[in-house]
Structures are given as structure tokens and as C-alpha cells.
């Protein structure tokens, strides 16, 4: 499977053996991506081929995180030791394949964000101001 950052400067290709993924709720991940949790797919480090090298941020004494230096997209997580790393599910070109199988870092999980299925949902097309901005900018709605 392939994936990469928002601007396309950093791309990756990786062999995927299963649909298993997980959600991390630890405070380090929350801060690293600026969100309530991050969806990860664990893969062998040796199976990841980078096209355009990511920068790596030493986010703690035991781990580092790849990101795009151009657009800032966070791409994953890797312990300094070990054979595996995690890629952010959202960085894959088609993340629909993956299924969360467990939660990690649950001590700091924000439970109010877990099941939001009863909240109303809106499409981009439902917001005329957003549609107008996209039409002025590129003449169509984003993919």
C-alpha cells in the first residue's frame, strides 16, 4: 500500500499483511498530532520504503516520529529499538481497509470522543461558504 504527506513531498510504500490497526490515546500522541487520538498501523520497519525522506523528531528518550518538513504532516511513530514501527492510518492513500482492534494509552483516553455516531453529520457540500471558497480557489471540491 502507498501513502504520504499532504503536499506529496514524502511518500511511502509498505507491504500490508493484515487489516489490523489500533488507536493510541496517550498524551504524547495527543500532543504530537494535536488530536484526541491517533490511528496506527504497525508494520516492520524494514518493509517501509520512503520516496522523499521524512524528517524525524525525537519525541521522547525512547521514540521518534517521522513527519514532512514541508507541510508538517505527522506520518507515524517508532521506538528507537525494535523491528516495527507505526504508520498513521490517515496517511495511507486508502485508509478504509484498516479496522481498529484495540486501544492503547487508555489512562488518558478522552471517552467523550469515542462514540460520536449519534451526532449529526454534514458533508462539505452542505456548507455553502466552504463550497464557495473551494470553487474560487480551484474550481471544484477537493477529493
Secondary structure, DSSP 4 states (H G I P E B T S, - for coil): -EEE-SSSSSEEEE-----EEEEE--HHHHHHHTSS-EEEEEEEGGGEEEESPPEEEEEETTEEEEE-TTT--B-EEEESSSSEEEEEGGGBTTGGG-EEEEEE-GGG--GGGT--TTS----GGG-HHHHHHHHHHHSS---
